[in-house]
Amino acid sequence: MKANLVDARGRSCPEPVLLTKKALTLYKDGVDVLVDNITARENIKRFATNLGYKVNVKENGQDILIEIRKE
């Protein structure tokens, strides 16, 4: 597992956003976040975009990978 991967599957908001925020303090260039629900996906996308990050979403079945990178 990558060091900058946050596995937030099975967690309800706001926990995935809080885990993402914590990871971004450690990995300022970006992180990957794995979630399994649309609410978490949308909240994390909004949060990261508001901080100035570029967000890319990849869906694979139930898993949603959110790639967050510094522009």
C-alpha positions as CSV (number, residue, x, y, z in Angstrom):
1,M,0.0,0.0,0.0
2,K,1.3,3.5,-0.9
3,A,2.3,5.7,2.0
4,N,0.1,8.5,0.7
5,L,-3.0,6.4,0.3
6,V,-5.9,7.0,2.6
7,D,-8.4,4.1,2.8
8,A,-11.6,5.6,4.0
9,R,-13.9,2.9,2.8
10,G,-16.7,2.0,5.2
11,R,-16.5,5.4,6.9
12,S,-19.2,8.0,6.8
13,C,-18.7,11.8,6.5
14,P,-17.1,13.8,7.9
15,E,-14.5,11.2,8.7
16,P,-13.2,10.7,5.1
17,V,-12.7,14.4,4.8
18,L,-10.9,14.7,8.1
19,L,-8.6,11.8,7.2
20,T,-7.9,13.5,3.8
21,K,-7.1,16.8,5.6
22,K,-4.7,15.0,7.9
23,A,-2.9,13.2,5.1
24,L,-2.5,16.5,3.1
25,T,-0.7,18.0,6.1
26,L,1.9,15.2,5.7
27,Y,1.9,14.9,1.9
28,K,1.5,18.4,0.6
29,D,2.0,17.5,-3.0
30,G,-1.1,15.2,-2.9
31,V,-2.7,12.0,-1.8
32,D,-4.9,9.2,-3.1
33,V,-8.1,8.6,-1.2
34,L,-10.2,5.4,-1.5
35,V,-13.9,5.7,-0.6
36,D,-17.0,3.6,-1.3
37,N,-19.8,6.2,-1.3
38,I,-20.8,9.1,-3.4
39,T,-21.3,11.5,-0.4
40,A,-17.6,11.0,0.6
41,R,-16.5,11.4,-3.0
42,E,-18.3,14.7,-3.4
43,N,-17.2,16.1,-0.1
44,I,-13.6,15.2,-0.6
45,K,-13.6,16.7,-4.2
46,R,-15.1,19.9,-2.9
47,F,-12.7,20.1,0.0
48,A,-9.6,19.5,-2.1
49,T,-10.7,21.8,-4.9
50,N,-11.3,24.6,-2.4
51,L,-7.7,24.1,-1.2
52,G,-6.4,24.5,-4.8
53,Y,-5.7,20.9,-5.6
54,K,-6.5,19.2,-8.9
55,V,-8.9,16.2,-8.4
56,N,-9.2,13.1,-10.6
57,V,-11.8,10.4,-9.8
58,K,-11.6,6.8,-10.9
59,E,-14.4,4.4,-10.1
60,N,-14.0,0.6,-10.1
61,G,-17.1,-1.2,-8.9
62,Q,-17.8,0.0,-5.4
63,D,-14.4,1.5,-4.9
64,I,-13.8,5.1,-5.8
65,L,-10.2,6.4,-6.0
66,I,-9.8,10.1,-5.6
67,E,-6.4,11.4,-6.8
68,I,-5.6,14.8,-5.3
69,R,-2.6,16.6,-6.7
70,K,-1.0,20.1,-6.3
71,E,-1.4,22.1,-9.5
